[in-house]
């Protein structure tokens, strides 16, 4: 496919070299219209050069350059315009391929993180179902809230990255879009999401963040008081655990939440450590 595109572009440039002199101006105007349609960078500058060349030729008596020199300049300008159009088309189709590859890899990563998020709850469900509602085997799962927070932050990071690529892929540079699909970049984004959710988890647990939407860790339990013959529908995810999941997901999704919380916490600690102003003694 790449070889076919290269040969077609080379043939197009060779045809520009063989363009009859009388057809140069109409071909230039048609190519400039195509450049405007394809949003080629510098199309306005090339149009200005053509207008300057044709205006100086029409208004100067005798002409500044002879017919051969004028033809050579027009043909050179035509080649520049064609090369700009070719690069824009190559860039567009290459970007589409990179965007598909990056999107596919991030979707896989997001699906894996979401499966990791659901895995403990699926295990708890089967334990509950297999032991007729007995939750004794999972009462010691003290790490469940932390694991849930980390998995939610990981999923939030990949979900954010996926939305960002879908919204801004046409505005990204080639290197940025190519790097977005690299394994190292995807892993790094996931690590950032995990670290952000871990920081928010401990800040919430320490009571540094306060408010009505802060989860109460003392009530974060999976113990069900529903009789065993009625399968509880929401005992796994109560209000407090749901709030923790929301906080963790936003911590991974937003790139500004954790830095803003850390900045406010740092300012609060600095202000609390400063000694009070003492009056001057005489």
N, C-alpha and C positions, 0 to 999 in steps of 0.2 A: 504493500500500500504506500509506504513512504517513497519507494523507488518510483512508483507511478506518478505521485505528486511531483517529485523532483523533475522527472522527464517532461511532464506537462508544463511546469513553470519555465524550464529551460527552452522549450519550444516556443512558449509565449514571448520570451525575450528575443529569440531569434526572429520571430515574425515582426517584432517592433523594429529590429534593425533593417528588415526588408520592406518596411512600410513606404509606399510611394510618397514623395514630398508633398503632393497636393492633398494627401489624406492625413497629414500630420496634425494640423489644427483641429479638424473634426474628431480625430482619434484622441487627442489630448483632452478636449472638452468632454468626450464620453468617459474617458478614464477618470477624470476629475469628479464627474458625477458619481461614478462607481466608488471612488475613494470616499466621497462624502457619505454615501449610503453605507459603506462598511466601517465608517468612523475611523478612518486611517489617521494616525497622529501626523501632523504636519501637512494635512491636505490644504488648509488655508494658506500656508506659506507657499506651497507649490502653485496654487492658483494665483497668488500675488506675483510670483515670478513670471508666469505665463502672461498675465496682463501687462506687466512691465515690458516684457519682450515685444509683444504685439503692439503696444502703444508707441514705444520708441521707434519701431519699424514704420508705423503709419505716419508719424508726425515729423520724421527727420528727412530732410532733402539735402543732399543724397543720404541714403541709409548709412548708419554707423558701421555695419558689417555687411559683407556681401552675401549673396544668396546661399552659397555653400556653407559659410559660417553660421548663418541663421538656421539652415536645415540641421546642421550638426548640433546646435544648441537645443533646438526643439526636440530632436531625437533623443538627446541625452536626458532632457526633462521627461520625456515619455517613458524612458527606461526607469528613471527614478520613481515615477508614479506607479508603474507596474510592479516594481520591487516592493514598494510600500504596501500595495494591495496584496501581493503574494505573502508578505510577512504577516499581515493582519489575518488573512485566511488561515495560514499555517498556525498562527498563535491561537486562533479561535478553536480550531479542531484539536490542536494539542491540549488546550486548556480543558476541553470537554473530556478528553481521555483522562487527564490527570484528575479532574473533578470526580469522574466516575470511580476511579481507582481509590482515591482518598475517601470518598463517601462509603464505598463498599467495605474498606478496612475499618473505618470508624463504626459502621453499623455492626460489624462482627464484634468489635470491642464493647460497644454499648449492650449488645445482646448478652455477651458473656458476663458483663458486670451486673446486668439485671437478673440473670440466672443465679449469680452468686448472692445477690440480695434476697432472692426468694428461697434459696436452698435451705437455710435453717428452718423456715416456716413450713416448708414441705416436709422436712424431717420431723418436725414437731407434730404435724398433722398425722403422719403415719404412726408415730409413737402413740398419740392419743387414740387413734382408731384401733391399733393393734392391741392395746392394753385396756380397752373398754373405758376410756375416759380417765385412766390413771396417769397422772403427770409426775409421778415420783422420779422417774428416770431423767427428767429434764429440769428438775428444781434447782440443780446445781449449775445450770448454764448461766453463770454470772457474766460471761463475756458477750451475751447476746446483744445487749444495747450497743456496745462498742462495735461489734461486728456489723450490726445493722447500720450504724452511723457511717462507718468506713465504706461499706458497699453502696450506700445511698450517695455519698460524696463522689465515689468513682463513677456511678451511673450519671450523676448530674454533670460531671466534667465532660463525659463523652456526649451527652445529650446537648450540652452547650456548644461543643465543637461542631457537632453535626448541623445544628441550626446556623452557626456562623458561616460554615462553608456553603450551605444552600443559599444563604442570603447575600454573601459577598464574594463568591468565587469569581465573578466577572470583573471585580475591582482589584483582585490580588495580582501581584507580580508573579512571573513564571516561577521564580525560585521559591516564593512563599507557598504557592500551590503544590509544587513538587515536594517541598519539605513536609507539607501537611499529611501526605500519604506515607511518609517514612515511618518505619516501625519505632525508631528511637523517639520521634516526635509524639507518636501516639502513646507510647509508654510514659513519656515525660508528662503529658497532659493528665494521664490517669494518676500519676504520683502526686501531682499538684492537687488534684481533687481529693485524694485520700488524706494528704497532709492538712488541707483546709478543713475537712470534716473532723479530723482528729483534734485540731486546735479548737474548733467550735465546741466539740464534745466536752473537752476538759474545762473550757471557759464557762460553759453552762453548768457543769457539775460543780465547779468551784463557786458558783454564785456571783461571778464577776458581771455576767449579763443578767439583768433583771427585767421584769415586765410580765404582763399577763399571758404572753405567748411562750414563756420559758417553761419547759417541762419540769415536773416534780419527780426527781429520780427515786425518791422514797416510795412512790406509788407505781413505779414502773415494774410491773410484775406480770407473769403469764399464768398465774394460778387461777383456775376457773372454779367458781362456786356453783356452776350449773350442774344439775344432776347428770350422771354419765349417760343416761339414755337419751339425752338431748345434746346433739353435737353443737357446741357453741360456735357462732358464726364470727364473732368479733373479739373473742377473749385473747387472741394472740396480739392484736394491735389495738390497744386502748388509746385513750386520749394522750397520755403522756408519751408513749412510744411514737405515736403519730406526729406529735410536735417535734420530737427528736429527729424523726425521718425528714420532716420538712426543713428543719434547720440544716441538717447535714446535706440534703440535696441542694439547697440554695448555696451552701458553702462551696460545693463542688461546681455548681453551675455559674455562679457569679465570680468574676475575677476581682471584684472590688469589696466584697463583703468582709472577708478576713483581714485584708490590709486596713480597712476603715475601723474595724473592731480593735485591732492591735494598736492602731494609732491613738484611738480614744483611751484605751487602757494604759498606754504608755504615758499619755498626758496626765491621766488621773494619778498614776503612781508618782510622776514627777512632782505634781502639785502637793501630794500628801507627804512627800519626803522633805519638802522645803521647810526650814525652821520659820516659825512666826516672827514677824518683824518686832524687834524690841525697841522701846523708846530710848533715845540717847540720854545717858546719865550726866549729871553736873557735879 
